[in-house]
Amino acid sequence: QVQLVESGGGLAQPGGSLRLSCAASGFTFNNYAMSWARQAPGKGPEWVSAISSDVRNTYYADSMKGRFTIARDNAKNTVYLQMDSLKPEDTALYYCAKHLTNSYASGMDSWGKGTLVTVSS
């Protein structure tokens, strides 16, 4: 079955950086687009970023453009989220998700349990 396991969360200072990883198994990783999403305390889920199956296309929510970078290594079945210039409002549970097809527009059908990011001085 599909398994998505996130890691790399923790405490960061404002202006700092973190790199999240998501290890995928149970499906042919390079056939599917992948996304990162987050949920801040007391708020609903928020999509963060997506990457196409062939790595050629990346997409970002407006508030993350220029600060976050999504990447994937299809040989390692892993998707990454490099987060720079972190702000306190980036504090959230971050989780990765598998899309239904190789297209970012196809919707998501599987999610990991998430990794917690806390941005605080």
NURO-152975 format. One record per atom (N, C-alpha, C): residue number from 1; atom name; x, y, z. Coordinates in nm, 3 decimals. Atoms other than C-alpha are relative to their C-alpha. Example, Ala and Ser with C-alpha at 12.3 -4.5 7.8 and 13.67 -1.06 7.14 Angstrom:
{1, N, {0.089, -0.119, 0.000}},
{1, CA, {1.230, -0.450, 0.780}},
{1, C, {0.090, 0.120, 0.000}},
{2, N, {-0.082, -0.119, -0.006}},
{2, CA, {1.367, -0.106, 0.714}},
{2, C, {-0.077, 0.109, 0.073}},
END
This chain:
{1, N, {0.083, -0.118, 0.000}},
{1, CA, {0.000, 0.000, 0.000}},
{1, C, {0.088, 0.124, 0.000}},
{2, N, {-0.074, -0.127, 0.006}},
{2, CA, {0.101, 0.362, -0.041}},
{2, C, {0.044, 0.041, 0.140}},
{3, N, {-0.052, -0.055, -0.125}},
{3, CA, {0.324, 0.491, 0.237}},
{3, C, {0.079, 0.126, -0.032}},
{4, N, {-0.071, -0.126, 0.011}},
{4, CA, {0.447, 0.847, 0.271}},
{4, C, {0.047, 0.038, 0.139}},
{5, N, {-0.055, -0.026, -0.132}},
{5, CA, {0.680, 0.925, 0.559}},
{5, C, {0.084, 0.127, -0.005}},
{6, N, {-0.068, -0.129, -0.003}},
{6, CA, {0.785, 1.282, 0.626}},
{6, C, {0.103, 0.005, 0.113}},
{7, N, {-0.101, -0.024, -0.102}},
{7, CA, {1.091, 1.392, 0.820}},
{7, C, {0.063, 0.137, -0.024}},
{8, N, {-0.073, -0.124, 0.015}},
{8, CA, {1.303, 1.698, 0.881}},
{8, C, {-0.059, 0.120, 0.070}},
{9, N, {0.059, -0.110, -0.074}},
{9, CA, {1.070, 1.911, 1.086}},
{9, C, {0.075, 0.029, 0.129}},
{10, N, {-0.063, -0.037, -0.126}},
{10, CA, {1.172, 2.085, 1.405}},
{10, C, {-0.018, 0.147, 0.028}},
{11, N, {0.007, -0.140, -0.040}},
{11, CA, {1.232, 2.422, 1.560}},
{11, C, {0.099, 0.082, -0.082}},
{12, N, {-0.086, -0.090, 0.074}},
{12, CA, {1.372, 2.703, 1.348}},
{12, C, {-0.027, 0.143, 0.045}},
{13, N, {0.016, -0.141, -0.034}},
{13, CA, {1.428, 3.070, 1.417}},
{13, C, {-0.056, 0.075, -0.121}},
{14, N, {0.043, -0.083, 0.114}},
{14, CA, {1.260, 3.336, 1.206}},
{14, C, {0.118, 0.038, -0.087}},
{15, N, {-0.109, -0.024, 0.093}},
{15, CA, {1.468, 3.383, 0.895}},
{15, C, {0.085, -0.122, -0.028}},
{16, N, {-0.078, 0.122, 0.015}},
{16, CA, {1.608, 3.034, 0.927}},
{16, C, {-0.052, -0.090, -0.110}},
{17, N, {0.033, 0.095, 0.105}},
{17, CA, {1.581, 2.729, 0.705}},
{17, C, {-0.021, -0.140, 0.058}},
{18, N, {0.017, 0.143, -0.027}},
{18, CA, {1.463, 2.371, 0.720}},
{18, C, {-0.019, -0.070, -0.134}},
{19, N, {0.023, 0.082, 0.119}},
{19, CA, {1.460, 2.092, 0.463}},
{19, C, {-0.080, -0.122, 0.041}},
{20, N, {0.086, 0.114, -0.026}},
{20, CA, {1.176, 1.845, 0.474}},
{20, C, {0.020, -0.106, -0.107}},
{21, N, {-0.006, 0.113, 0.093}},
{21, CA, {1.186, 1.501, 0.315}},
{21, C, {-0.124, -0.084, 0.014}},
{22, N, {0.113, 0.092, -0.002}},
{22, CA, {0.912, 1.260, 0.223}},
{22, C, {0.041, -0.125, -0.077}},
{23, N, {-0.037, 0.127, 0.062}},
{23, CA, {1.002, 0.897, 0.155}},
{23, C, {-0.127, -0.074, -0.039}},
{24, N, {0.120, 0.065, 0.053}},
{24, CA, {0.748, 0.720, -0.063}},
{24, C, {0.026, -0.146, -0.031}},
{25, N, {-0.008, 0.141, 0.035}},
{25, CA, {0.680, 0.351, -0.112}},
{25, C, {-0.140, -0.053, -0.031}},
{26, N, {0.127, 0.064, 0.028}},
{26, CA, {0.409, 0.117, -0.235}},
{26, C, {-0.063, 0.039, -0.132}},
{27, N, {0.051, -0.037, 0.132}},
{27, CA, {0.362, 0.275, -0.577}},
{27, C, {0.119, 0.041, -0.088}},
{28, N, {-0.106, -0.039, 0.093}},
{28, CA, {0.562, 0.367, -0.886}},
{28, C, {0.016, 0.151, 0.006}},
{29, N, {-0.015, -0.141, -0.038}},
{29, CA, {0.688, 0.700, -0.760}},
{29, C, {0.011, 0.092, -0.120}},
{30, N, {-0.025, -0.092, 0.110}},
{30, CA, {0.802, 0.848, -1.091}},
{30, C, {-0.117, 0.011, -0.098}},
{31, N, {0.121, -0.013, 0.083}},
{31, CA, {0.452, 0.811, -1.239}},
{31, C, {-0.098, 0.103, 0.053}},
{32, N, {0.098, -0.084, -0.066}},
{32, CA, {0.286, 1.057, -1.004}},
{32, C, {0.056, 0.135, 0.041}},
{33, N, {-0.032, -0.130, -0.058}},
{33, CA, {0.292, 1.425, -0.923}},
{33, C, {-0.010, -0.010, 0.152}},
{34, N, {-0.001, -0.001, -0.146}},
{34, CA, {0.356, 1.503, -0.557}},
{34, C, {-0.018, 0.143, 0.049}},
{35, N, {0.020, -0.132, -0.061}},
{35, CA, {0.259, 1.790, -0.331}},
{35, C, {0.042, 0.001, 0.145}},
{36, N, {-0.011, -0.027, -0.143}},
{36, CA, {0.335, 1.938, 0.005}},
{36, C, {-0.120, 0.088, 0.040}},
{37, N, {0.107, -0.081, -0.056}},
{37, CA, {0.057, 2.080, 0.219}},
{37, C, {0.031, 0.020, 0.147}},
{38, N, {-0.023, -0.024, -0.142}},
{38, CA, {0.037, 2.213, 0.573}},
{38, C, {-0.129, 0.035, 0.069}},
{39, N, {0.113, -0.041, -0.082}},
{39, CA, {-0.204, 2.272, 0.855}},
{39, C, {0.053, 0.066, 0.125}},
{40, N, {-0.042, -0.076, -0.118}},
{40, CA, {-0.137, 2.541, 1.111}},
{40, C, {-0.097, -0.026, 0.114}},
{41, N, {0.088, 0.021, -0.114}},
{41, CA, {-0.277, 2.514, 1.463}},
{41, C, {-0.127, 0.083, -0.010}},
{42, N, {0.128, -0.069, 0.003}},
{42, CA, {-0.645, 2.600, 1.462}},
{42, C, {-0.048, 0.044, -0.136}},
{43, N, {0.038, -0.040, 0.136}},
{43, CA, {-0.661, 2.641, 1.085}},
{43, C, {-0.021, -0.123, -0.087}},
{44, N, {0.023, 0.108, 0.093}},
{44, CA, {-0.762, 2.433, 0.788}},
{44, C, {0.124, -0.031, -0.082}},
{45, N, {-0.114, 0.037, 0.084}},
{45, CA, {-0.527, 2.256, 0.547}},
{45, C, {0.027, 0.105, -0.109}},
{46, N, {-0.041, -0.097, 0.101}},
{46, CA, {-0.333, 2.470, 0.302}},
{46, C, {0.100, -0.068, -0.094}},
{47, N, {-0.095, 0.054, 0.096}},
{47, CA, {-0.166, 2.351, -0.017}},
{47, C, {0.122, 0.092, -0.007}},
{48, N, {-0.125, -0.076, -0.001}},
{48, CA, {0.200, 2.459, -0.032}},
{48, C, {0.068, 0.001, -0.136}},
{49, N, {-0.080, 0.010, 0.122}},
{49, CA, {0.368, 2.330, -0.345}},
{49, C, {-0.023, -0.135, -0.065}},
{50, N, {0.012, 0.126, 0.073}},
{50, CA, {0.359, 2.062, -0.614}},
{50, C, {0.112, -0.013, -0.102}},
{51, N, {-0.102, 0.027, 0.101}},
{51, CA, {0.600, 1.899, -0.855}},
{51, C, {-0.051, -0.111, -0.091}},
{52, N, {0.045, 0.100, 0.095}},
{52, CA, {0.527, 1.704, -1.170}},
{52, C, {0.086, -0.126, 0.012}},
{53, N, {-0.069, 0.128, -0.012}},
{53, CA, {0.630, 1.342, -1.204}},
{53, C, {0.139, 0.002, -0.066}},
{54, N, {-0.128, -0.005, 0.072}},
{54, CA, {0.909, 1.427, -1.449}},
{54, C, {0.092, 0.112, 0.046}},
{55, N, {-0.082, -0.103, -0.064}},
{55, CA, {1.048, 1.708, -1.230}},
{55, C, {-0.003, 0.133, -0.077}},
{56, N, {-0.012, -0.118, 0.085}},
{56, CA, {1.000, 1.963, -1.510}},
{56, C, {-0.080, 0.119, 0.051}},
{57, N, {0.089, -0.109, -0.040}},
{57, CA, {0.722, 2.165, -1.349}},
{57, C, {-0.020, 0.003, 0.150}},
{58, N, {0.024, -0.021, -0.142}},
{58, CA, {0.688, 2.309, -1.002}},
{58, C, {-0.101, 0.112, 0.017}},
{59, N, {0.108, -0.095, -0.028}},
{59, CA, {0.407, 2.509, -0.849}},
{59, C, {0.004, 0.037, 0.148}},
{60, N, {-0.005, -0.046, -0.137}},
{60, CA, {0.382, 2.718, -0.536}},
{60, C, {-0.121, 0.088, 0.033}},
{61, N, {0.096, -0.097, -0.049}},
{61, CA, {0.121, 2.895, -0.330}},
{61, C, {0.069, 0.136, 0.005}},
{62, N, {-0.058, -0.134, 0.011}},
{62, CA, {0.172, 3.268, -0.356}},
{62, C, {0.087, 0.036, 0.120}},
{63, N, {-0.073, -0.041, -0.120}},
{63, CA, {0.290, 3.310, 0.002}},
{63, C, {0.132, -0.075, 0.017}},
{64, N, {-0.122, 0.077, -0.009}},
{64, CA, {0.567, 3.053, -0.050}},
{64, C, {0.097, 0.027, -0.114}},
{65, N, {-0.087, -0.026, 0.115}},
{65, CA, {0.704, 3.174, -0.382}},
{65, C, {0.123, 0.079, 0.042}},
{66, N, {-0.125, -0.068, -0.033}},
{66, CA, {1.067, 3.274, -0.352}},
{66, C, {0.061, -0.041, 0.133}},
{67, N, {-0.052, 0.044, -0.130}},
{67, CA, {1.104, 3.117, -0.007}},
{67, C, {0.013, -0.152, 0.007}},
{68, N, {0.001, 0.146, -0.004}},
{68, CA, {1.024, 2.748, -0.058}},
{68, C, {0.038, -0.055, -0.136}},
{69, N, {-0.037, 0.068, 0.123}},
{69, CA, {1.167, 2.510, -0.317}},
{69, C, {-0.033, -0.148, 0.012}},
{70, N, {0.034, 0.142, 0.002}},
{70, CA, {1.021, 2.171, -0.400}},
{70, C, {0.092, -0.071, -0.099}},
{71, N, {-0.084, 0.081, 0.087}},
{71, CA, {1.233, 1.897, -0.552}},
{71, C, {-0.035, -0.147, 0.022}},
{72, N, {0.021, 0.144, -0.018}},
{72, CA, {1.221, 1.523, -0.604}},
{72, C, {0.117, -0.075, -0.061}},
{73, N, {-0.101, 0.091, 0.052}},
{73, CA, {1.466, 1.241, -0.659}},
{73, C, {-0.072, -0.130, -0.030}},
{74, N, {0.076, 0.119, 0.036}},
{74, CA, {1.289, 0.969, -0.851}},
{74, C, {0.079, -0.129, 0.022}},
{75, N, {-0.082, 0.118, -0.029}},
{75, CA, {1.581, 0.730, -0.798}},
{75, C, {-0.010, -0.040, 0.147}},
{76, N, {0.008, 0.026, -0.144}},
{76, CA, {1.533, 0.762, -0.422}},
{76, C, {-0.144, 0.000, 0.050}},
{77, N, {0.142, -0.003, -0.039}},
{77, CA, {1.151, 0.782, -0.424}},
{77, C, {-0.025, 0.102, 0.112}},
{78, N, {0.008, -0.100, -0.105}},
{78, CA, {1.177, 1.100, -0.222}},
{78, C, {-0.033, 0.137, -0.059}},
{79, N, {0.030, -0.138, 0.035}},
{79, CA, {1.030, 1.448, -0.246}},
{79, C, {0.045, 0.089, 0.116}},
{80, N, {-0.058, -0.090, -0.099}},
{80, CA, {1.182, 1.743, -0.065}},
{80, C, {-0.071, 0.136, -0.002}},
{81, N, {0.045, -0.138, -0.006}},
{81, CA, {1.076, 2.087, 0.051}},
{81, C, {0.106, 0.079, 0.076}},
{82, N, {-0.097, -0.090, -0.061}},
{82, CA, {1.351, 2.339, 0.115}},
{82, C, {-0.072, 0.129, 0.038}},
{83, N, {0.070, -0.117, -0.049}},
{83, CA, {1.213, 2.618, 0.330}},
{83, C, {0.101, 0.101, 0.053}},
{84, N, {-0.091, -0.106, -0.040}},
{84, CA, {1.410, 2.940, 0.363}},
{84, C, {-0.080, 0.122, 0.044}},
{85, N, {0.064, -0.124, -0.047}},
{85, CA, {1.335, 3.278, 0.519}},
{85, C, {-0.128, -0.031, 0.076}},
{86, N, {0.118, 0.045, -0.072}},
{86, CA, {1.098, 3.107, 0.758}},
{86, C, {-0.059, 0.112, 0.087}},
{87, N, {0.073, -0.098, -0.080}},
{87, CA, {0.834, 3.314, 0.936}},
{87, C, {-0.080, -0.074, 0.107}},
{88, N, {0.081, 0.066, -0.103}},
{88, CA, {0.639, 3.239, 1.254}},
{88, C, {-0.131, -0.056, -0.057}},
{89, N, {0.124, 0.049, 0.058}},
{89, CA, {0.327, 3.199, 1.040}},
{89, C, {0.019, -0.125, -0.085}},
{90, N, {-0.026, 0.127, 0.067}},
{90, CA, {0.496, 2.903, 0.868}},
{90, C, {-0.013, -0.118, 0.096}},
{91, N, {0.018, 0.106, -0.098}},
{91, CA, {0.447, 2.706, 1.190}},
{91, C, {-0.122, -0.083, -0.035}},
{92, N, {0.109, 0.088, 0.043}},
{92, CA, {0.238, 2.404, 1.095}},
{92, C, {0.049, -0.144, -0.004}},
{93, N, {-0.030, 0.139, 0.033}},
{93, CA, {0.222, 2.032, 1.044}},
{93, C, {0.009, -0.009, -0.151}},
{94, N, {-0.022, 0.009, 0.144}},
{94, CA, {0.366, 1.970, 0.699}},
{94, C, {-0.010, -0.146, -0.042}},
{95, N, {0.011, 0.137, 0.046}},
{95, CA, {0.270, 1.662, 0.506}},
{95, C, {0.007, -0.005, -0.152}},
{96, N, {-0.007, 0.017, 0.145}},
{96, CA, {0.330, 1.528, 0.160}},
{96, C, {-0.119, -0.083, -0.047}},
{97, N, {0.116, 0.067, 0.057}},
{97, CA, {0.067, 1.391, -0.071}},
{97, C, {0.030, -0.048, -0.141}},
{98, N, {-0.012, 0.057, 0.134}},
{98, CA, {0.050, 1.175, -0.380}},
{98, C, {-0.122, 0.042, -0.082}},
{99, N, {0.111, -0.035, 0.088}},
{99, CA, {-0.157, 1.289, -0.675}},
{99, C, {-0.053, -0.125, -0.072}},
{100, N, {0.065, 0.112, 0.067}},
{100, CA, {-0.390, 1.068, -0.876}},
{100, C, {0.071, -0.040, -0.130}},
{101, N, {-0.071, 0.026, 0.126}},
{101, CA, {-0.182, 1.099, -1.195}},
{101, C, {0.133, 0.076, -0.001}},
{102, N, {-0.124, -0.076, 0.011}},
{102, CA, {0.137, 1.259, -1.322}},
{102, C, {-0.025, 0.150, -0.008}},
{103, N, {0.035, -0.140, 0.009}},
{103, CA, {-0.049, 1.589, -1.334}},
{103, C, {-0.033, 0.060, 0.136}},
{104, N, {0.029, -0.073, -0.122}},
{104, CA, {-0.057, 1.840, -1.052}},
{104, C, {-0.149, 0.030, 0.014}},
{105, N, {0.142, -0.035, -0.003}},
{105, CA, {-0.420, 1.915, -1.146}},
{105, C, {-0.092, -0.116, 0.032}},
{106, N, {0.082, 0.119, -0.012}},
{106, CA, {-0.540, 1.562, -1.081}},
{106, C, {-0.059, -0.027, 0.137}},
{107, N, {0.050, 0.029, -0.134}},
{107, CA, {-0.612, 1.586, -0.710}},
{107, C, {0.091, -0.097, 0.073}},
{108, N, {-0.087, 0.081, -0.084}},
{108, CA, {-0.450, 1.400, -0.422}},
{108, C, {-0.077, -0.115, 0.064}},
{109, N, {0.072, 0.115, -0.054}},
{109, CA, {-0.536, 1.054, -0.292}},
{109, C, {0.068, -0.067, 0.118}},
{110, N, {-0.069, 0.060, -0.115}},
{110, CA, {-0.278, 0.968, -0.025}},
{110, C, {0.083, 0.108, 0.069}},
{111, N, {-0.074, -0.100, -0.079}},
{111, CA, {-0.117, 1.166, 0.256}},
{111, C, {0.083, -0.070, 0.106}},
{112, N, {-0.077, 0.049, -0.112}},
{112, CA, {0.156, 1.109, 0.509}},
{112, C, {-0.057, 0.054, 0.131}},
{113, N, {0.047, -0.043, -0.132}},
{113, CA, {0.119, 1.173, 0.881}},
{113, C, {0.054, 0.137, 0.038}},
{114, N, {-0.048, -0.135, -0.020}},
{114, CA, {0.324, 1.489, 0.867}},
{114, C, {0.122, 0.012, 0.089}},
{115, N, {-0.111, -0.036, -0.087}},
{115, CA, {0.623, 1.651, 1.030}},
{115, C, {-0.021, 0.143, 0.047}},
{116, N, {0.034, -0.128, -0.059}},
{116, CA, {0.590, 1.946, 1.265}},
{116, C, {0.114, 0.100, -0.016}},
{117, N, {-0.094, -0.112, 0.013}},
{117, CA, {0.764, 2.274, 1.186}},
{117, C, {-0.045, 0.112, 0.093}},
{118, N, {0.028, -0.111, -0.090}},
{118, CA, {0.781, 2.540, 1.454}},
{118, C, {0.102, 0.110, -0.024}},
{119, N, {-0.088, -0.114, 0.025}},
{119, CA, {0.923, 2.883, 1.376}},
{119, C, {-0.020, 0.100, 0.113}},
{120, N, {0.011, -0.085, -0.118}},
{120, CA, {0.995, 3.080, 1.687}},
{120, C, {0.138, 0.041, 0.048}},
{121, N, {-0.127, -0.045, -0.058}},
{121, CA, {1.268, 3.284, 1.850}},
{121, C, {0.007, -0.034, 0.147}},
END
